[in-house]
Amino acid sequence: MEVYEVRDEMYWITTDVSKLDVNVIHQFLSKESYWAQGVPMHVIEKAIKNSLCFGLFYNDVQIGFARLITDKATFAYLADVFIINEYRGKGLSKWLMKIIQAHPELQNLRRWLLTTKDAHGLYEQVGWTKVPDDYVYRFMMRHNPDVYKNMENE
C-alpha cells in the first residue's frame, strides 16, 4: 500500500503505520475515549494492522489518529478519531477529516459510516449527515460492551 502524506507547516498526516506511536493511541483509546475504555494493547495493534490508519503529528509527536475500515471500492467505516486535549480547538480534527476524505484510494465510495456521541457538528462541517429516521431502521448490530473486561489477562 502506498503511503499517503500531507503536510501543513509543523503539522502532518500520514498513513505510514511505521510512524504511528501505538502507546499514544492506546493511552487515549483505553483511558480517555468513551468508546474504547480498557481496550488492550494487542487489540489496538491488531486493529491498526487491519485498517487504513491516519496519524496526525505536530513535528514528530503524534497528536491525533483516525482509523478507517474499508474495501476501498464501495464502503468505509470511520472509527477511533481523536485529537489529544492539548491540541484541540485548532481546527485539526476538521483538517484530519478533509485529508482522510481526499485520500486518492477512497474516492467514489458509495457509503461512509461512523458513530459518534458528541461530534456531530464536526462531521457535518465536512459533509456528513445524520442517518434519516426512515433509514436508521435498516441498521442492525451486535454489541458486546464488556468484551475488553474479558481480555484483561491476555
Backbone torsions as a table, in degrees:
resi	resn	phi	psi	omega
1	MET	NA	131.5	-179.7
2	GLU	-74.5	139.7	179.6
3	VAL	-76.8	134.0	177.2
4	TYR	-109.3	125.2	-175.8
5	GLU	-142.7	137.7	178.7
6	VAL	-133.6	135.4	179.8
7	ARG	-121.2	145.7	175.0
8	ASP	-144.3	95.9	-176.2
9	GLU	57.3	-118.6	-175.5
10	MET	-85.1	-8.9	-178.9
11	TYR	-99.2	145.8	175.5
12	TRP	-152.9	152.8	180.0
13	ILE	-124.6	137.0	-179.8
14	THR	-142.2	152.1	172.1
15	THR	-99.5	6.2	179.1
16	ASP	-73.9	104.5	-176.3
17	VAL	-65.1	-21.9	178.6
18	SER	-67.8	-18.9	179.4
19	LYS	-86.8	-16.8	-175.6
20	LEU	-66.3	140.7	174.3
21	ASP	-98.2	94.5	-175.0
22	VAL	-61.6	-28.5	177.4
23	ASN	-66.1	-40.6	177.1
24	VAL	-64.2	-45.4	-179.5
25	ILE	-62.5	-48.0	-179.8
26	HIS	-62.6	-44.6	179.5
27	GLN	-56.4	-49.6	-177.8
28	PHE	-65.3	-51.9	-175.4
29	LEU	-63.6	-44.3	-174.7
30	SER	-78.2	-26.6	-174.8
31	LYS	-111.8	-33.9	-170.8
32	GLU	-109.5	-24.0	-178.8
33	SER	-78.5	156.0	174.6
34	TYR	-88.2	-16.1	-172.4
35	TRP	-99.2	-13.1	-175.5
36	ALA	-137.1	30.5	179.4
37	GLN	-51.8	129.6	175.6
38	GLY	78.0	7.7	-179.3
39	VAL	-62.0	128.5	179.7
40	PRO	-70.3	153.6	179.5
41	MET	-55.5	-43.4	-176.5
42	HIS	-64.9	-27.7	176.4
43	VAL	-71.3	-42.1	176.6
44	ILE	-60.3	-46.1	-179.5
45	GLU	-60.5	-42.3	179.0
46	LYS	-67.2	-41.0	178.9
47	ALA	-62.5	-42.6	178.7
48	ILE	-63.0	-44.8	-178.7
49	LYS	-59.9	-32.5	-174.0
50	ASN	-106.0	18.3	-179.0
51	SER	-133.8	166.7	169.9
52	LEU	-93.3	112.0	-172.8
53	CYS	-108.2	148.7	179.3
54	PHE	-125.9	116.4	175.6
55	GLY	-99.4	134.7	176.7
56	LEU	-108.0	129.2	-174.4
57	PHE	-127.2	148.1	166.5
58	TYR	-113.2	117.4	-167.4
59	ASN	54.0	-118.1	179.6
60	ASP	-112.5	19.3	-179.1
61	VAL	-106.4	126.5	179.4
62	GLN	-73.1	127.7	-178.0
63	ILE	-125.1	-3.4	179.9
64	GLY	-161.4	170.3	-173.8
65	PHE	-162.8	152.0	168.7
66	ALA	-153.5	150.7	-177.1
67	ARG	-131.6	135.8	-179.2
68	LEU	-121.2	126.7	173.2
69	ILE	-99.9	116.6	-171.1
70	THR	-153.8	154.1	170.4
71	ASP	-96.2	-2.5	-180.0
72	LYS	61.0	15.6	179.8
73	ALA	-125.9	-44.5	-173.9
74	THR	-131.7	-25.4	-166.8
75	PHE	-147.2	147.1	173.7
76	ALA	-146.1	137.8	174.3
77	TYR	-116.7	121.9	-178.6
78	LEU	-91.2	132.9	-177.2
79	ALA	-145.3	162.6	170.1
80	ASP	56.2	37.6	179.0
81	VAL	-79.9	127.1	174.4
82	PHE	-156.4	155.2	169.0
83	ILE	-125.3	130.2	-179.9
84	ILE	-64.4	151.0	-169.5
85	ASN	-50.5	-43.3	-175.5
86	GLU	-62.6	-18.7	-175.8
87	TYR	-111.0	6.7	178.0
88	ARG	-74.7	158.3	178.0
89	GLY	82.8	11.7	-179.1
90	LYS	-112.1	8.2	-178.6
91	GLY	79.5	10.6	-175.0
92	LEU	-72.1	-34.0	179.2
93	SER	-67.3	-38.6	177.5
94	LYS	-66.6	-41.6	177.8
95	TRP	-62.7	-44.6	178.4
96	LEU	-57.3	-45.6	-179.7
97	MET	-63.5	-42.1	179.3
98	LYS	-62.8	-40.5	179.5
99	ILE	-67.2	-42.2	177.4
100	ILE	-59.2	-49.0	-176.4
101	GLN	-68.6	-19.7	178.4
102	ALA	-90.3	-5.0	-178.9
103	HIS	-52.3	128.4	-175.7
104	PRO	-57.1	-32.4	-178.4
105	GLU	-82.4	-1.4	-176.9
106	LEU	-112.7	10.8	179.5
107	GLN	-77.3	146.9	176.8
108	ASN	68.6	23.5	171.6
109	LEU	-69.2	144.0	179.9
110	ARG	-74.8	-36.6	-175.5
111	ARG	-147.0	137.4	170.5
112	TRP	-120.0	142.0	176.4
113	LEU	-133.7	156.5	170.2
114	LEU	-157.5	164.8	169.5
115	THR	-124.6	143.7	178.0
116	THR	-150.9	145.6	176.8
117	LYS	-93.4	-29.1	-168.8
118	ASP	-143.3	6.7	-175.3
119	ALA	-116.4	28.0	-179.5
120	HIS	-56.1	-41.2	-179.0
121	GLY	-59.1	-41.8	177.9
122	LEU	-60.6	-52.5	-175.0
123	TYR	-66.6	-34.5	177.1
124	GLU	-62.9	-32.8	178.7
125	GLN	-66.0	-20.3	-178.4
126	VAL	-116.6	26.6	169.1
127	GLY	99.3	0.8	179.3
128	TRP	-84.2	152.7	175.5
129	THR	-131.1	157.1	174.8
130	LYS	-68.4	148.3	177.5
131	VAL	-67.8	126.1	179.8
132	PRO	-61.5	149.8	-177.6
133	ASP	-54.5	-41.6	-178.5
134	ASP	-72.2	-14.1	179.8
135	TYR	-93.9	-31.8	-175.4
136	VAL	-60.1	-26.9	179.8
137	TYR	-70.5	-11.5	177.2
138	ARG	-78.3	-23.7	-174.9
139	PHE	-80.7	142.6	173.8
140	MET	-135.3	161.6	179.0
141	MET	-152.6	160.5	166.6
142	ARG	-116.3	131.8	-174.5
143	HIS	-135.5	127.9	176.9
144	ASN	-123.6	85.2	-174.0
145	PRO	-65.9	-17.3	-178.4
146	ASP	-102.4	12.2	-174.2
147	VAL	-56.9	-39.0	-177.0
148	TYR	-71.9	-29.3	177.3
149	LYS	-63.8	-32.4	178.8
150	ASN	-75.4	-11.1	-177.9
151	MET	-105.2	3.0	-171.8
152	GLU	-51.6	-34.5	-176.6
153	ASN	-95.5	3.9	-179.2
154	GLU	-81.8	NA	NA
